[in-house]
Amino acid sequence: MTATAIYSSISQMEPLFPSVNDSSLTDLAIEVIRRSAALSTSLHPLTRGAVVELVRAMNSHYSNLIEGHNTHPVDIERALEKDYSQDPAMRAMQMESAAHIEVQRLIEEKLQKNPDDDICDPAFLSWIHSEFYARLPAEFCQVKTPDGKTKQVFPGELRKDEVTVGRHIAPTYEALANFLGRFQTGYSPTRLNAVNKVIAAAASHHRLTWIHPFLDGNGRVTRLFTHAYLIKAQIDGHGLWTVSRGFSRNRTDYLFALQGADEHRQGDMDGRGNLSNRGLVRFCTFFLETALDQIDFMAMLLDLDGLQKRIAGYVERQVSYGELVPEASYLLREALLRGEVPRGEAARITGRPERTARRILKKLLDNKLLQADTEKGPVRLSFPASVAGYYFPRLYPEGVEISMG
């Protein structure tokens, strides 16, 4: 294939699955299944739900960071409350971050309501793109072409132009329907066993970026699609971990692994398809090792003993500033362990008179350390951006955590 040739035949996307002579990828996949299943067992479901909200915001931060858009977690939190910056550039990135979170939530709700949906269906992929781009500011819906022209990106619409990404020349737009059809038949989770679903989550991540079906937004759509695939493969740990954090923190290796899987077959020892089997094996290995690293990282952060100590440490810090009283720690601990706490129990839990206990509770609610659905309803834990660096150290990049404190 010449440097100017364009992919037009679905056979040029082979192999869809990596082929290895040993059980290395299978072993990695089994470990991902095993460790992800154990991730959420210690948390009360209500507490877990609060962590999931935090992880969604974190996922948005890292996914957009991969694209070079660095939106501070506090600004993401404000965007979710429709509190946008007056600076147009910051406002645009806030809207982008909020869009990512909202679409991720939509994906989760859609798959819960319609568990038989085929996430590899081209219509599902276009739906992700459509929902994401419908929420973006106008300036993010335009791209510059190599010849200096401006093109409009329409939500959910497959590209109608030829594109080159780095050294990779994407399939011709005229054959996108064929490539996406092959993508669906090859990777649909309904056709795969548990282990192969995990490997397919990795392989499909690359192949979707390789197809590059949309004029813009392919990286974000692919990572949102991969989130859907992890849910279908039942390895998402109920939303408690995200592979995007690992990709972003190892961005150079991530992009290098993607590029390696773009390569053509390197001789007779490199598989039998058009693309490099060795490159796909390396990418899938990188993906699954990254997944294990992120699952283990979150398992460490969610260890109940450690989390209780960090919450207590945060309260001690706030006590030293005169912001909280020591008894606030008791309410936070009860909410962590029990999921929710009736307001009427605040006096018993804190050991303080009713009026004082209500003031302590109000302070925790005002500081968003606790939340409730109604003014008189039970309270549960909340994880605002301001405490993320204390409760969950290293969840965000170090420089970001310092500025959140």
N, C-alpha and C positions, 0 to 999 in steps of 0.2 A: 504494500500500500504506500503510495507516495505521500509526501507531506501535505499535499493539497486535496487528497482524496477524502470523500465524505462517506460515512457509514450509511448504507441503504438497505442491507439485508440483515434479518434478525439473527442469522447464523454468525454474524460478526460480533454478537454479544456473548457468545459461548466462551468459556463454560459459565453456567449460572451458579454451580456449586463447586467449591474447591475440592480437589482430589488429593488425598494424602495416603502414604503407605503405612502410616502408623495410626494410633488412636488419639493423637494429640488434640485435635479439634473436638473430637467426641468427649474426651476427658474434660476439656475446658468447659464445654457446654453443660455437662453433667454437674460440674462444680457451680456454674452460674445458677442452674436450677436449684441445687441444694441450698446454697447460701442465700439466695433471694427469698426462698420459702421461709427461712428462719428469721428474716430481717425484722418483721413487724410483730413477732409473737409476744414481746414483753410489754408493748404499749397498749393502753386502753384505746379502743376505737375512736373515741372523741378526741383524745390527745393526738392520736395518729392523724386525724383529719386536720388538726392545726399544723402539724409538721408538713403534711402534704401541701398545704397552702404556701408555706415557706419554700418548699422545694420547687414548686411551680415558678415562683418569682426568681429563685436562684437559677433554674433552668433557662429562663428567659434571659437573665443577665449573661450567662455563659454562651448561650447560642448566638446572641447578638454580638458578643465579644469576639467570637470566631470570625464574624463578618467585619470586624474593625469598629463596631459601635459600642462604646463603653458608657453604659447608663448606670449611674449609681443606684444601689438598692433602695436608698431613701427616696430617690426620684421615681423609681418604679412604684414604690408604695404609694407615693402621692398621686401618680398617674391612675392607679386603680381607684382612687377616691376622686378622680376628675379634677385634681389640683395640679394644673399644668404650669410649667415655667413660662415667663414672659419672653424668654429667649427663644426665637423660632427654631434654632437647631436643636436645643435641648428638648423643646416641646415635641418636635418630630420624633426624637429617639424615645421619649416617654410614651408616645402613642404606639410606636413600634413594639416596645416592651410589653405594654398592656395588651396589644393585639396578640402577641405570642401566648401570653397567659390565658387570655380568653379563648383562643382557639384550642389550646391544649385541654382546657376544661370542657369545651364543646366535644372534642374527640372522646374524652372519657365518658361523658354523658351519652353520647351517641352509641358507643360500644356497649354500655350498660343496658341501654334500652333495646338495642338491636344487635345482640351478640352474634347473629349469623351474618352480619355485614362482612363483605370481602374487602379488607383494607387495601388489597392489591388491585382492585378494580380501578381502571383509569378514572371513572367517575368519582371515586372516593378521593383520589389524589387531587383531582381538579377542585373538589369541594374544599379540601384543606387550603389550597391556594386561594380560592375564591373568598373564603371566610377571613383569611389572613389579610389579603390585599384590600378587601372592602373596609378594613379598619385602619389602614395606613393613611398618613397625610399625602396630599397630592404630589408633593415633590419626591416621595419615595415610589411613586407609580410611574416614574419616567426613568429611562436609562439612555446613556450615551453610547452610540455605536462606534466602532473603530474609525468610521469615516466622518465622525463628528456630528452625525445627525442625532436628533432626539426621538426616541420611540416611546409610545405609551404602553404601559403594562396593564392589561385588562384582567380583572379578577377571574381566575379559573380557566382562562383561555390558553390553549397550547400555543407555543411560539409558531410564528410564520416566517421565521428568518433562520438562516444558518448562523451558528455561533461557534466560536473557538474559546476554550477556557484554558489559559496557559498553553501547553503543548497539545492539549486534547481537542480534537475536532469532533464535536458532537454529531450524532446521527442527523441526517437530513430531515428537515421539518416535514417533508412529504411522507416520510416513513414512520413518523412518531406513533401513529395508531398501531402499526404492526409491532413496533418495539414494545410498546406498553402492553399490548395483548400477550406477547411472549413473556413479559415481566409478570403478568398476572398468572398465567398458567404455570410458570416456573416456581413462583414464590408464594402463592396463595396458601395461608396457614391451614386451610381445610384439607389440603392434600398431603400434609406432612405429619410425621410423628413428633413427639415432644422434643427430642434431641435435635432433629433436623430443623425444627422451628427456630431454635436458638441460633443455629448456624446460618439459617436463612435470614434472620434479623440482621446479622452482620453482612452477609453477601449482598442482600437487597439494598442495604444502605449505600454501598458503593455503586451498584448497577443503576440505581435511580439517579445518583449524581452524574453518572456517565451518560445516561440518556438525555439528561438536561431538558426535561419536557417543556419548561416555561421560559419565557424571555428573561425573567429575573425572579429571584426568591427561591431558587432551587435548593440551596443549602438549608435554609430555614424549613422549607416544606419537607425536605428529606429527614431532618431531625425530628420534626413533628410526626412524620410518618413512622419513623423508627420508634418513637414513643408508643404509637398505636400498636406496632408489631410486638413490642415488649409486653404490652397488655395481653394481646392475643396469645402470646407464647407463655403467659402466666409467670413472667420473670421480672415484672416491674416492681416487686416488693410492695404492692398496694400504693405505688406512687412515692415511695420513700427514697428512691435514688434516681439519678439521671446520668446517662452516659455523656451528655454534653459537657458536664463539668470536667470529666477526664479528657475529653477531646480538646477543650479550651486550654487547660493547664499543660497540655502536651501538644499545642497547636502545630508546631513544626513537624513533629512525628506523625500527627494525624494527616496533615496535608501530604507529607511524603508517602505515607501508606496508601492514600487515595491515588496519588500519581503512579505509584508502583503497580496498582491494579489496573490502571489505564493502559499499561504497556501491552504491546503485541507479544504473541508467543515467541519465546527465545529458544528456538531449536527443538529437536525431537524429545528432549528430556523435560520439556515445559508444558506438558499436557497435550491435548489434541484439538483444542478449540482455537479460535482466532486470537483471543486475548490470553495474557500470561496466567497460567494456573498458579505458578509460583507467586506472582504478585497478589492474586486473590487469596491464597493461603496466608500470606503475610498480613494482608489487611484484616482478614477474619481473625487471625491470631491476635493482632493488635486490638481489635474491637473487643474480643472476649476477655483478654487480659485487662483491658481498661474497665470493662464491666465489673470484673471481680474486684479490682482495686476500689472502685466506687462503692460497691456493695459493702466491702469490708470497712471502708471509711465511715459510711453511714451507720453500720452496725456498732462501731466504736463510739460514735457520737450519741447513739440512742441507747447505750447501756444505761439502765435505770439508776444504778448507784452513781455513776459518773455524772449523769445529767442532773440528779438531785444536788450533788455537791456544787456543780457550776451555777445552778439557780440560786442556791444558798449563798455562794460567793458573790453573785451579782447583787443580791439584797444587802449583804454586808457592805459592799461598796457604796450602794445608794444610801444606806444608813449613815455612813461616814460623811456623806454630802448633805445630810439632813433631808433627803428626799423621801425616805421610807423609814418605817420602824421595824425592829427585828421580827415582830410577830407576823409581818407580811409573808415571811418565808414559809410559815405554816400553811397559810392559805394556798400558796403556789404549789407546795408539795402535795397537799390534798387533791388539788385539781389535776396535777400530773398523774397521780396514782389512781384516782377514782373516775377521772374523765370529766366530771362536773360536780359542783358543790352547791347545795341549796343555800340561798343567802341567809336563811334563818340559823344556819349552823356556824356563822362567822364568829359569834361570841364564844361558842364552845371551842372552836378550833384555835382561836388566838388566845383564849384565856383572859380576854379583856371585856369590860362592860359593853353592853349592847351598843350604846351610842359610839363608843370608841371603835368597836369592831366595824361598825358601819362606815366610819371615816376611813379606816384602813382599807376596807373593801372598795370604797369609792376611789381612793387614790390609785389602787391597782387597776381599776377600770379606766380611770382618766389617763393613766400612763400606757394603756393598751396591753398590760401584762395579763389581764383577764378580759374576757369578753362574754357577752350574753345576748340572747336573741330579743329579750324584752326587758323592760325596766325592773321587773320583779322576778324574772326567771332565773334559773340556776346559772352559775358562772363556770367558765372553763378556760383553759390556758389559751393564750394567744402569743404569737411570736413576731412582734414588730421588728422592723429592720434594725432599730436601735439596740436590740438585745441579741441579735443573731451572732455577733462576734463573741459574746460572752457565753451564751448557752451552747453554741455550736462553733467552736474555734476552727478556723481554716475552711469554713464552708465557703466563704468568699476569699478572693485574693487578699494578701496581707495588707497592702496599701489601702484597700477599700475598707477592711475591717477597722483599721485605725481611725479612719475618718467617720466611721459609724458610731464610735464609742462616745 
